[in-house]
Amino acid sequence: MYKLTEQELHSLCDTGNMKALDLSMFTLCAGALVTLLITINTVSITDPAMHAAFVAALMVATLGTIFFGVRGIIAWFESKRTLGRIKQTERS
């Protein structure tokens, strides 16, 4: 059993919330990215403005996927570091 301070408990809660938010946004962006890739590669879009809009949305989805993926990985490591720090202070 581990004894936690209020600050440690809030730190665990914050990192857990950030992981959940980043994972959900990553999933949303990745889904949009796949959908846009399939649409651009399979549908003949004759209007140049519409094609440009699809390509712009594809770029935004790609950037969002990368951004939230990296943030999710950082939050995951941060939560592991926080948990390790809590376990380490308990052993001392």
N, C-alpha and C positions, 0 to 999 in steps of 0.2 A: 504494500500500500504506500502511496506517495502523498506527502503533504504539500499542498500548493498554496502559494500566496495569492492574493487577489490579482496582483500584476501578472503573475504567471498564468493564471486562469484566463485573464483578458487577452493575453498574448496568444494563447492556444485558440481561443475563440476567434480572434481577428484573423489569424492565419488560415483557420478552417473556412471562415466566410470568404476570404479572398480566393482560396482554392476553388470553392464552389462557384463563385461568380465567374472566375476566369475559365473554368471548365465549361460552364454553360455558354459563355460568349464564344469560346473556341469552337464548340460544337455547332452553334448557329452559323458562324462564319464559314466553317468547313463544309457544312451542308449547302450553303449558298454558293460556295466556290465550286463544288462538284456539279451542282445544278446548272450554273452558268457555263462551266466547261462543256458539259454535255449539250446544252442548248446551242452554244456557239459552233460546236463541231458537227451537229446533226441537222440544224435548221438553216435553211437558206434565207438569210436576212438581206433583202434587196435595198432597203432604205439605208443610206450611209449614216444618217443621224441615229437611227435605231441601233445599227451595228456599233457605232461609237459609244452609245449608252451602255450596251451590253459589255463592251470591252472595259469601260470605266468602272462598271459595277464589279466586273471580274477582278480588276486591280484592287478595288476597295476590299473585296472579300479576301483576296490573297494577303493583303497587308493586315487585315483583322485577324486572319487565321494565324499568321506568324506572330503578331503582337501578343495575342491572348495565349497562344501556345507557349511562348517564352515566359510570359508572366505566370502562367500556371506551373511551369517547371520551377521557376524561382520561388513561388509560394510553397510548392511541395518541399523543396529543400529547406526553406525557412521553417516550416512546421517540424521537419525532422530535426533541425538544429535546435529549435526551442524544446522539443521533447527530450533530446539528448542532454541539453543543459539542465533540465528539470531532474532527469534521472541521475545526472552526475552530481548535482548538489545534494541529492538524497543519500548517495553513498558516502559523502564526506562527513 
